[in-house]
Each structure stands twice: as C-alpha cells, then as structure tokens.
Amino acid sequence: MEALNSIVGAINGVVWGPLMLVLILGVGFFLQVGLKFMPILKIGTGFKLLFAGREGQGDGQISPFNALMTSLSATIGTGNIAGVATAVFLGGPGALFWMWMTALVGMATKYAEAVLAVKYREKDELGNFVGGPMYYIKNGLGAKWAWLGVAFALFGAVAAFGIGNGVQANGVAQVLESNFGVNTSVTGVVLMVLTAAVILGGITRIGAVAGKLVPAMAIAYIVAGLLVLIINIGEIGNALSLVFTYAFTPSAAEGGFAGAAVWAAIRFGVARGVFSNEAGLGSAPIAHAAAETKGPVNQGLIAMLGTFIDTIIVCSITGLAIISTGAWTSGESGAALTSLAFATSLPGGGALIAIALSIFAFTTILGWSFYGEKCVEFLLGVKSLMPYRVLWIVAIYFGATGDLGFVWLLADTLNAMMAIPNLIALALLSPIVFKLTKEFFASGGKSEEPGGTPAE
C-alpha cells in the first residue's frame, strides 16, 4: 500500500503542478475575456432562466432546472464541508481567496462546457440524449482528436469511483461513526441500498430526486452557516482581512496551524475549488446534455450558476465560519474542522454538519453515478450501463470502509487527469462558444437551435 501511495503521490505532484494551475485558471480567464465577462454580468439572466426552466422547454430527458440540480448534486458534497476545511488547514485562510478566483473564471468554463454539450449531443440507441466532453471532442474537433475523447471517457469512468463514490461514502461513514457511533460497515450497506433505489431508474429518477433534495439541503446548510456568521459578526472583518492578506503573503504558524507558504494557498485553494465546483473537469456538461432546453446558450446560462452557488455562496460560508470562529488554528482538518467551527457557535452544530455532509455526499454519489455510466457508455455502448450501475453500488461499501487518506489522494489525482482533455477541447472549440453567444444576444435570445448531432 505504501508503494501505491508513493506512486499516486508522485503523479499527483505532477498533474497538480504549475501547468495544471495555468490550464485551469488560464482557460477560464481566456473564456471569460472572450465572452466579455458575460457569465458574471448575466448572473441575473441565468437565475431568471433557471426558474423559468422548472418545466422542460425542448428535447431531452429532464428539465433545465433538474439538470442543474443533478450537476449541483454532484458538486455540493464533501468538497464544500471537508474540502474547504482541508484547503484552509493546508493553505491557510488565503486558500479561500484562490477558491473564489477559481470560481469566477470557472463560471465561464462551466458556461462553455454546457453550451458545447448541448450543441454536440447525440441520441443513443435507447433514444436518450447523451453528451459531454467526449462527444464535443468527437463531433466538434473531428476524427484526429478522437483519442482525446476516449482519454476523457476513460479517466471519467475511473475517476468517478474516487471523486463521486469512494470519497463521498468514506466521508459519510467517518462522520457518522465519530458523531453517532455508527459502524462504517452499516453505513456502507445503507448507502448501497439507498443508491440502488435511485440510480437503477436512470437519469429521470436521479433528476427527480436531485430536484427535490438539493435545493432543500443547500438552503438548510446556508441558513445554518449564516447563523454561525451572524453570531461571530464581530470577527467577519478580521476573517476577510486574513483571507486577502494570506492570499499573497505566507501565513505564520498559529495555535495548531503549522503555517503555509503562498504557493500552498494557491495550490490547495485551486485544487479544492475545482474539487468542489468541478468547473473545467468536464463532469457537469454530461448532465446538462440531457436537459429539455431551448438551446445551447440557454442551458449554458443556467449551468454557470452551479459554480456560483457551489463556491461563491456555499464554500464561502464554510470558509468564513472556520476562520471567523478561530477554529482554523485548532489543528483539526477536514469535516472535523468544519464541525468544530459550527459546534462552537450553534448547539448541536457538530451533529448538524454530520447530517449535512451525509445528505450532500449521498446526492453526490447519485450525480456521479450518471457521469461515470455515460463515460462507460461512450466507450462500450448501452449494454454496459446496468453492469456499471451494479459495480457502482458494490463499490460504495469498499469506499465507506477504506482508507480516507489514499481515497482523497487518488480522487485529487484523477480530478486533474479528467480536466486536461476537457480544457484542451474548450480552448480549441472556444470560437464556437463565442459565435453562439454573440448570435444569441444579438437576436434577443431567439436564434437558438435545440442542439444535437445525429449518432454515427
């Protein structure tokens, strides 16, 4: 196991090195500039379309609203609770600033991903729309780039077991054991049963469950987090000062906090930011490709809200709660650090985090099961769907009872492996995104085609 840890650790150091930071932030910034900062300026338009899109408006399997909720179900998870805490523990308060920067450029990335996903989606043998990076690489870039689509699908199919299965199941098992004394094996079995009840029904059932569970759990967590911030309102100014100061200067050791260099703030802020909102990863457009939408830009405007809600709202509340309560200097990390921050301000705050993390992680498992199976379908066809779902359900048990450190390391590494093919494709297909966007706004939103490419 030590040898495997060393190998994955070495790969992690390479794929999350300066090149990855340049790719993620660089491509996002390039898209943001190319779109003339439209994703930031048109947030209000996105929310209007979101609420108008609670019912289907075109071809697809799920409503635009449920498509966003499915993608949010896969992003609002342990990244928002344990991931933010880990970023602050390893990179100091400045890591939160770099999470924000990742989100602001990530809104353009997520927008472009969804536009291309709808533009180049296909219908499979079962009559369902399928899309995502592997399809916009194949249909948008042509045969000479086919290997890049295969690489994404391969990384995605495997990465799903780490990012969306093992890490989530492990997080639930650990937090329920530490807070309520529930055996990890029991948690694993219960998660398997609940997951099976939903995912065996496919994207329609996943979307329906996500459309109800995600808004409820997100609002409940945000309200609890705001209560913590109100109770510690006198420390908010100082917390924000620490975030901006330590984003550009090293943070000194304090209490149980060992101190961190600026590079650590950037590295862990960007890495955990991407882990949380998945902008640039290429996962969310797989869900958006199934939306009953009027067209690519309509769905892109809705999709970009996922990054805003996930990181600018939910992660900020977590990060500021940890810093304003002073819990960041305690020496705790992960979900235990967030639990400490909430418990110091709210009676039962620790139990609240345990419950929130459990629900967040469960919906993440649902969302990522869909992402993984669509990657496998691209590689092996529709006959692979049911075997993959069964394997996914079984893997939950091993994730719940496995080693947390290695699971996190593997998930972090596979995150980057997925992002590379997707970011290359986004850069090469950016002229299409810019053209569709310009036409959409020039016509007042009336020039949209529903999108879709006939399957070969």
LOPA-596178 format. One record per residue (C-alpha): residue in one letter; z, x, y. Coordinates in nm, 4 decimals. Example, Ala and Ser with C-alpha at 12.3 -4.5 7.8 and 13.67 -1.06 7.14 Angstrom:
<marvos>
resn, up, east, north
A, 0.7800, 1.2300, -0.4500
S, 0.7140, 1.3670, -0.1060
</marvos>
This chain:
<marvos>
resn, up, east, north
M, 0.0000, 0.0000, 0.0000
E, 0.0782, 0.2880, 0.2381
A, -0.2712, 0.4328, 0.1854
L, -0.4295, 0.0936, 0.2614
N, -0.2132, 0.0606, 0.5727
S, -0.3281, 0.4039, 0.6889
I, -0.6966, 0.3263, 0.6308
V, -0.6849, -0.0084, 0.8127
G, -0.4743, 0.1501, 1.0886
A, -0.7346, 0.4228, 1.1391
I, -1.0158, 0.1647, 1.1583
N, -0.8058, -0.0426, 1.3986
G, -0.7673, 0.2560, 1.6302
V, -1.1455, 0.2955, 1.6463
V, -1.2524, -0.0686, 1.6821
W, -0.9830, -0.1423, 1.9433
G, -1.0539, 0.1770, 2.1350
P, -1.2147, 0.2080, 2.4813
L, -1.5533, 0.0911, 2.3506
M, -1.4152, -0.2496, 2.2490
L, -1.2396, -0.2990, 2.5820
V, -1.5617, -0.2134, 2.7655
L, -1.7582, -0.4531, 2.5419
I, -1.5209, -0.7499, 2.5790
L, -1.4444, -0.7145, 2.9491
G, -1.7906, -0.5757, 3.0334
V, -1.9931, -0.8507, 2.8644
G, -1.7601, -1.1189, 3.0025
F, -1.7843, -0.9798, 3.3553
F, -2.1635, -0.9430, 3.3248
L, -2.1927, -1.3084, 3.2196
Q, -1.9523, -1.4210, 3.4922
V, -2.1563, -1.2411, 3.7610
G, -2.4869, -1.3624, 3.6121
L, -2.3545, -1.7187, 3.6258
K, -2.2374, -1.6569, 3.9847
F, -1.8767, -1.7269, 3.8783
M, -1.9735, -2.0845, 3.7884
P, -1.7194, -2.1102, 3.4987
I, -1.4329, -2.0517, 3.7448
L, -1.5814, -2.2643, 4.0256
K, -1.6701, -2.5558, 3.7964
I, -1.3394, -2.5973, 3.6106
G, -1.3051, -2.9449, 3.7634
T, -1.6507, -3.0425, 3.6359
G, -1.5516, -2.9225, 3.2895
F, -1.2413, -3.1447, 3.2835
K, -1.4452, -3.4474, 3.4016
L, -1.6954, -3.3934, 3.1200
L, -1.4107, -3.3436, 2.8724
F, -1.2549, -3.6833, 2.9396
A, -1.5974, -3.8479, 2.9576
G, -1.6712, -3.6883, 2.6203
R, -1.3985, -3.8541, 2.4180
E, -1.6801, -4.0524, 2.2572
G, -1.9981, -3.8967, 2.1183
Q, -2.2971, -3.8747, 2.3530
G, -2.5739, -3.7448, 2.1267
D, -2.6477, -3.5935, 1.7872
G, -2.3619, -3.4300, 1.5970
Q, -2.0611, -3.4990, 1.3724
I, -1.7693, -3.5026, 1.6166
S, -1.7176, -3.5972, 1.9828
P, -1.7286, -3.3217, 2.2514
F, -1.3547, -3.3808, 2.3043
N, -1.2747, -3.3335, 1.9343
A, -1.4994, -3.0251, 1.9251
L, -1.2834, -2.8683, 2.1983
M, -0.9642, -2.9822, 2.0230
T, -1.0903, -2.8264, 1.6972
S, -1.1587, -2.4969, 1.8741
L, -0.8207, -2.5209, 2.0507
S, -0.6538, -2.5969, 1.7171
A, -0.7781, -2.2574, 1.6042
T, -0.6707, -2.0744, 1.9210
I, -0.3364, -2.2332, 2.0155
G, -0.1328, -2.0721, 1.7384
T, 0.0842, -1.7698, 1.6732
G, -0.1150, -1.5832, 1.9401
N, 0.0461, -1.7984, 2.2091
I, 0.4019, -1.7516, 2.0814
A, 0.4219, -1.4348, 1.8718
G, 0.1079, -1.2670, 2.0121
V, 0.2111, -1.2847, 2.3785
A, 0.5602, -1.1627, 2.2875
T, 0.4153, -0.8719, 2.0878
A, 0.1888, -0.7777, 2.3817
V, 0.4864, -0.7694, 2.6221
F, 0.7043, -0.5839, 2.3680
L, 0.4417, -0.3125, 2.3116
G, 0.2718, -0.3013, 2.6524
G, 0.5390, -0.4206, 2.8943
P, 0.5091, -0.7052, 3.1490
G, 0.1777, -0.5602, 3.2733
A, 0.0144, -0.6721, 2.9475
L, 0.0281, -1.0327, 3.0753
F, -0.1932, -0.9366, 3.3719
W, -0.4564, -0.7945, 3.1369
M, -0.4380, -1.1106, 2.9263
W, -0.5241, -1.3036, 3.2432
M, -0.8186, -1.0750, 3.3184
T, -0.9463, -1.1197, 2.9620
A, -0.9234, -1.4970, 3.0084
L, -1.1021, -1.5093, 3.3451
V, -1.4030, -1.3172, 3.2171
G, -1.3591, -1.4881, 2.8789
M, -1.4330, -1.8279, 3.0328
A, -1.7906, -1.7098, 3.0957
T, -1.8086, -1.5664, 2.7439
K, -1.6882, -1.8926, 2.5847
Y, -1.9294, -2.0926, 2.8005
A, -2.2250, -1.8762, 2.6934
E, -2.1218, -1.8954, 2.3263
A, -2.1202, -2.2767, 2.3272
V, -2.4474, -2.3040, 2.5218
L, -2.6229, -2.0830, 2.2659
A, -2.4502, -2.2536, 1.9716
V, -2.5873, -2.5957, 2.0694
K, -2.9257, -2.4578, 2.1787
Y, -2.9921, -2.2818, 1.8457
R, -2.8015, -2.5003, 1.5985
E, -2.9627, -2.6278, 1.2784
K, -2.9180, -2.9148, 1.0345
D, -2.8101, -2.8114, 0.6856
E, -2.9000, -2.9702, 0.3517
L, -2.6192, -3.2244, 0.3942
G, -2.7580, -3.3399, 0.7308
N, -2.4762, -3.1780, 0.9311
F, -2.5294, -2.9645, 1.2412
V, -2.4338, -2.6004, 1.1871
G, -2.4310, -2.3253, 1.4474
G, -2.2546, -2.0254, 1.5915
P, -2.3374, -1.6568, 1.6408
M, -2.5131, -1.6176, 1.3055
Y, -2.7536, -1.8979, 1.3979
Y, -2.8177, -1.7988, 1.7583
I, -2.8802, -1.4442, 1.6404
K, -3.1264, -1.5675, 1.3754
N, -3.3029, -1.8311, 1.5856
G, -3.2702, -1.6650, 1.9259
L, -3.3249, -1.2959, 1.8524
G, -3.5615, -1.3235, 1.5542
A, -3.6057, -1.1516, 1.2179
K, -3.5478, -0.7929, 1.3332
W, -3.1914, -0.8860, 1.4303
A, -3.1196, -1.0895, 1.1148
W, -2.8865, -0.8182, 0.9812
L, -2.6602, -0.8712, 1.2832
G, -2.6192, -1.2402, 1.1980
V, -2.5408, -1.1514, 0.8362
A, -2.2844, -0.8947, 0.9571
F, -2.1125, -1.1549, 1.1756
A, -2.1025, -1.4128, 0.8951
L, -1.9630, -1.1542, 0.6528
F, -1.6921, -1.0376, 0.8950
G, -1.6153, -1.4001, 0.9869
A, -1.5803, -1.5176, 0.6271
V, -1.3338, -1.2374, 0.5500
A, -1.1623, -1.2298, 0.8910
A, -1.0796, -1.5996, 0.8628
F, -0.8364, -1.5230, 0.5809
G, -0.6487, -1.2838, 0.8084
I, -0.6695, -1.4405, 1.1537
G, -0.6691, -1.8056, 1.0574
N, -0.4890, -1.8090, 0.7245
G, -0.2587, -1.5179, 0.6401
V, -0.1173, -1.4541, 0.9896
Q, -0.0575, -1.8241, 1.0521
A, 0.1017, -1.9013, 0.7147
N, 0.3168, -1.5880, 0.7408
G, 0.4308, -1.6822, 1.0915
V, 0.5369, -2.0312, 0.9787
A, 0.7152, -1.9007, 0.6677
Q, 0.9096, -1.6332, 0.8579
V, 1.0182, -1.8543, 1.1445
L, 1.1277, -2.1424, 0.9165
E, 1.3222, -1.9011, 0.6961
S, 1.5025, -1.7346, 0.9875
N, 1.5810, -2.0604, 1.1723
F, 1.6341, -2.3129, 0.8934
G, 1.6759, -2.1033, 0.5776
V, 1.3621, -2.2468, 0.4144
N, 1.2346, -2.0266, 0.1306
T, 0.8935, -1.8746, 0.2085
S, 0.7572, -1.9953, -0.1270
V, 0.8493, -2.3543, -0.0416
T, 0.6777, -2.3234, 0.2966
G, 0.3684, -2.1819, 0.1259
V, 0.3423, -2.4761, -0.1147
V, 0.3984, -2.7402, 0.1566
L, 0.1331, -2.5783, 0.3790
M, -0.1112, -2.5745, 0.0866
V, -0.0653, -2.9478, 0.0247
L, -0.0942, -3.0466, 0.3932
T, -0.4013, -2.8275, 0.4443
A, -0.5743, -2.9633, 0.1347
A, -0.5213, -3.3207, 0.2558
V, -0.7208, -3.2436, 0.5717
I, -0.9859, -2.9784, 0.5012
L, -1.1239, -3.1360, 0.1840
G, -1.2548, -3.4093, 0.4162
G, -1.4664, -3.1641, 0.6158
I, -1.5210, -3.1324, 0.9933
T, -1.4944, -3.5072, 1.0631
R, -1.1379, -3.5204, 0.9302
I, -1.0446, -3.1837, 1.0846
G, -1.1757, -3.3032, 1.4222
A, -0.9885, -3.6339, 1.3973
V, -0.6565, -3.4628, 1.3148
A, -0.7079, -3.1949, 1.5830
G, -0.7980, -3.4595, 1.8431
K, -0.4559, -3.6211, 1.7988
L, -0.2263, -3.3299, 1.7106
V, -0.3473, -3.0593, 1.9527
P, -0.3023, -3.2486, 2.2834
A, 0.0426, -3.3745, 2.1764
M, 0.1740, -3.0348, 2.0666
A, 0.0243, -2.8486, 2.3652
I, 0.1795, -3.0904, 2.6171
A, 0.5199, -3.0744, 2.4430
Y, 0.5195, -2.6926, 2.4450
I, 0.4053, -2.6742, 2.8085
V, 0.6813, -2.9164, 2.9195
A, 0.9475, -2.7141, 2.7330
G, 0.8137, -2.3905, 2.8784
L, 0.8116, -2.5309, 3.2318
L, 1.1761, -2.6375, 3.1870
V, 1.2648, -2.2762, 3.0980
L, 1.0810, -2.1539, 3.4096
I, 1.2491, -2.4151, 3.6336
I, 1.5928, -2.3124, 3.5005
N, 1.5062, -1.9487, 3.5812
I, 1.3133, -2.0254, 3.9004
G, 1.5063, -1.7619, 4.0938
E, 1.3601, -1.4914, 3.8697
I, 0.9951, -1.6072, 3.8783
G, 0.9104, -1.3970, 4.1856
N, 1.0564, -1.0851, 4.0257
A, 0.8782, -1.1607, 3.6974
L, 0.5399, -1.1857, 3.8729
S, 0.6164, -0.8634, 4.0601
L, 0.6810, -0.6874, 3.7270
V, 0.3547, -0.8228, 3.5833
F, 0.1418, -0.6908, 3.8712
T, 0.3345, -0.3642, 3.9118
Y, 0.3302, -0.2645, 3.5452
A, -0.0365, -0.3597, 3.5064
F, -0.1205, -0.0391, 3.6948
T, 0.1882, 0.1812, 3.6594
P, 0.3844, 0.2841, 3.3471
S, 0.6822, 0.0609, 3.2648
A, 1.0055, 0.2516, 3.2164
A, 1.2428, 0.2083, 2.9228
E, 1.4969, -0.0645, 2.9884
G, 1.7570, -0.2107, 2.7531
G, 1.5940, -0.2414, 2.4100
F, 1.2446, -0.1934, 2.5608
A, 1.1087, 0.1544, 2.4868
G, 0.8762, 0.1742, 2.7878
A, 0.4955, 0.1686, 2.7884
A, 0.2014, 0.3521, 2.9464
V, -0.0639, 0.1679, 3.1486
W, -0.3080, 0.2169, 2.8598
A, -0.0673, 0.0269, 2.6321
A, -0.0519, -0.2624, 2.8809
I, -0.4328, -0.2810, 2.8906
R, -0.4838, -0.2302, 2.5175
F, -0.2259, -0.4836, 2.3988
G, -0.2966, -0.7290, 2.6818
V, -0.6682, -0.7407, 2.5975
A, -0.6168, -0.7320, 2.2189
R, -0.3586, -1.0127, 2.2154
G, -0.5551, -1.2029, 2.4806
V, -0.8607, -1.2046, 2.2561
F, -0.6446, -1.2858, 1.9526
S, -0.5078, -1.5846, 2.1432
N, -0.8159, -1.7347, 2.3141
E, -1.0867, -1.5846, 2.0864
A, -1.3363, -1.5515, 2.3757
G, -1.6091, -1.3145, 2.2586
L, -1.5019, -1.3440, 1.8983
G, -1.7731, -1.5981, 1.8186
S, -1.5483, -1.8415, 1.6339
A, -1.5242, -2.1362, 1.8779
P, -1.9030, -2.1933, 1.9069
I, -1.9067, -2.2777, 1.5344
A, -1.7018, -2.5896, 1.6185
H, -1.8914, -2.6703, 1.9384
A, -2.2219, -2.6646, 1.7463
A, -2.1070, -2.9801, 1.5619
A, -2.0460, -3.1777, 1.8839
E, -2.2210, -3.5057, 1.9638
T, -2.3260, -3.3701, 2.3018
K, -2.5949, -3.4426, 2.5619
G, -2.6968, -3.0773, 2.5565
P, -2.6002, -2.7070, 2.5596
V, -2.4689, -2.6783, 2.9175
N, -2.2620, -2.9980, 2.8886
Q, -2.0845, -2.8557, 2.5853
G, -2.0555, -2.5106, 2.7443
L, -1.8696, -2.6582, 3.0427
I, -1.6252, -2.8247, 2.8035
A, -1.5931, -2.5178, 2.5786
M, -1.4899, -2.2818, 2.8603
L, -1.1791, -2.4966, 2.9188
G, -1.0451, -2.3712, 2.5864
T, -0.9880, -2.0220, 2.7280
F, -0.8367, -2.1588, 3.0491
I, -0.5940, -2.3911, 2.8674
D, -0.5018, -2.1377, 2.5998
T, -0.4387, -1.8265, 2.8093
I, -0.4091, -1.9158, 3.1777
I, -0.1756, -2.2089, 3.1016
V, -0.0050, -2.1739, 2.7604
C, 0.0156, -1.7931, 2.7308
S, 0.1275, -1.7600, 3.0941
I, 0.4176, -1.9970, 3.0326
T, 0.5241, -1.7970, 2.7254
G, 0.4902, -1.4602, 2.9007
L, 0.6706, -1.5635, 3.2188
A, 0.9511, -1.7252, 3.0148
I, 1.0033, -1.3971, 2.8267
I, 1.0031, -1.1871, 3.1454
S, 1.1985, -1.4205, 3.3774
T, 1.4824, -1.4663, 3.1272
G, 1.5087, -1.0889, 3.0790
A, 1.4507, -1.1270, 2.7046
W, 1.1708, -0.8673, 2.7168
T, 1.4307, -0.5871, 2.7375
S, 1.6227, -0.7127, 2.4301
G, 1.4343, -0.5066, 2.1721
E, 1.3154, -0.8203, 1.9915
S, 0.9445, -0.8708, 1.9206
G, 0.7050, -1.1409, 1.8047
A, 0.8213, -1.5003, 1.7643
A, 1.1862, -1.3866, 1.7669
L, 1.1413, -1.2646, 2.1258
T, 0.9946, -1.5974, 2.2419
S, 1.2708, -1.7844, 2.0545
L, 1.5328, -1.5732, 2.2352
A, 1.3754, -1.6473, 2.5742
F, 1.3796, -2.0234, 2.5134
A, 1.7230, -2.0236, 2.3448
T, 1.8875, -1.8525, 2.6448
S, 1.7802, -2.1402, 2.8702
L, 1.7472, -2.4500, 2.6528
P, 1.9949, -2.5836, 2.3943
G, 1.8113, -2.5656, 2.0634
G, 1.5365, -2.3584, 2.2225
G, 1.5073, -2.1360, 1.9177
A, 1.4584, -2.4341, 1.6870
L, 1.2024, -2.5763, 1.9307
I, 0.9951, -2.2561, 1.9067
A, 1.0201, -2.2631, 1.5280
I, 0.8825, -2.6182, 1.5183
A, 0.6147, -2.5485, 1.7818
L, 0.4959, -2.2354, 1.6041
S, 0.4799, -2.4220, 1.2737
I, 0.2623, -2.7010, 1.4148
F, 0.0463, -2.4588, 1.6170
A, -0.0108, -2.2413, 1.3118
F, -0.0915, -2.5372, 1.0858
T, -0.3685, -2.6581, 1.3185
T, -0.4996, -2.3016, 1.3431
I, -0.5291, -2.2926, 0.9648
L, -0.7340, -2.6145, 0.9815
G, -0.9685, -2.4911, 1.2537
W, -1.0282, -2.1518, 1.0970
S, -1.0985, -2.3043, 0.7566
F, -1.4043, -2.4664, 0.9158
Y, -1.5132, -2.1400, 1.0818
G, -1.4826, -1.9464, 0.7576
E, -1.6685, -2.2005, 0.5474
K, -1.9601, -2.2130, 0.7929
C, -1.9908, -1.8333, 0.7718
V, -1.9958, -1.8591, 0.3919
E, -2.2471, -2.1449, 0.4068
F, -2.4781, -1.9252, 0.6173
L, -2.4572, -1.6529, 0.3527
L, -2.4519, -1.8564, 0.0302
G, -2.5589, -2.2149, 0.1116
V, -2.3816, -2.5520, 0.0913
K, -2.2906, -2.5033, -0.2751
S, -2.0272, -2.2516, -0.1621
L, -1.8325, -2.4989, 0.0566
M, -1.5989, -2.6537, -0.1995
P, -1.5119, -2.3248, -0.3800
Y, -1.4360, -2.1706, -0.0399
R, -1.2051, -2.4581, 0.0554
V, -1.0143, -2.4240, -0.2728
L, -0.9826, -2.0457, -0.2241
W, -0.8640, -2.1079, 0.1332
I, -0.5886, -2.3418, 0.0138
V, -0.4695, -2.0954, -0.2538
A, -0.4685, -1.8031, -0.0061
I, -0.2156, -1.9846, 0.2147
Y, 0.0589, -1.9225, -0.0416
F, -0.0047, -1.5481, -0.0515
G, -0.0159, -1.5345, 0.3275
A, 0.3186, -1.7140, 0.3533
T, 0.4906, -1.4751, 0.1118
G, 0.3086, -1.1491, 0.2073
D, 0.3894, -0.8539, 0.4336
L, 0.3743, -0.9512, 0.8037
G, 0.3024, -0.6036, 0.9386
F, -0.0059, -0.5466, 0.7266
V, -0.1345, -0.9020, 0.7804
W, -0.1149, -0.8569, 1.1597
L, -0.2874, -0.5175, 1.1392
L, -0.5681, -0.6497, 0.9199
A, -0.6214, -0.9579, 1.1393
D, -0.6302, -0.7463, 1.4541
T, -0.8908, -0.5147, 1.2986
L, -1.1134, -0.7933, 1.1688
N, -1.0967, -0.9590, 1.5125
A, -1.2847, -0.6648, 1.6563
M, -1.5298, -0.6426, 1.3661
M, -1.6364, -1.0036, 1.4363
A, -1.6616, -0.9531, 1.8092
I, -1.9105, -0.6637, 1.8026
P, -2.2187, -0.8500, 1.6646
N, -2.1395, -1.1532, 1.8809
L, -2.1041, -0.9572, 2.2060
I, -2.4324, -0.7741, 2.1413
A, -2.6070, -1.1097, 2.0870
L, -2.4521, -1.2621, 2.4018
A, -2.5774, -0.9725, 2.6130
L, -2.9305, -0.9927, 2.4682
L, -2.9511, -1.3734, 2.4973
S, -2.7908, -1.3927, 2.8440
P, -3.1259, -1.4681, 3.0183
I, -3.1464, -1.7908, 2.8125
V, -2.7944, -1.8888, 2.9218
F, -2.8713, -1.8183, 3.2881
K, -3.2003, -2.0130, 3.2705
L, -3.0484, -2.3225, 3.1044
T, -2.7578, -2.3198, 3.3512
K, -2.9851, -2.2913, 3.6550
E, -3.2085, -2.5761, 3.5315
F, -2.9049, -2.7956, 3.4570
F, -2.7505, -2.7695, 3.8037
A, -3.0891, -2.7799, 3.9818
S, -3.1578, -3.1169, 3.8179
G, -2.8090, -3.2531, 3.8765
G, -2.7335, -3.2336, 3.5042
K, -3.0304, -3.4455, 3.3968
S, -3.2552, -3.1827, 3.2345
E, -3.0534, -3.1329, 2.9176
E, -3.2117, -3.1370, 2.5736
P, -2.9649, -3.2089, 2.2886
G, -3.0373, -2.8731, 2.1253
G, -3.1082, -2.7932, 1.7636
T, -3.3553, -2.5825, 1.5736
P, -3.5191, -2.7078, 1.2539
A, -3.3830, -2.5246, 0.9488
E, -3.6258, -2.2842, 0.7855
</marvos>
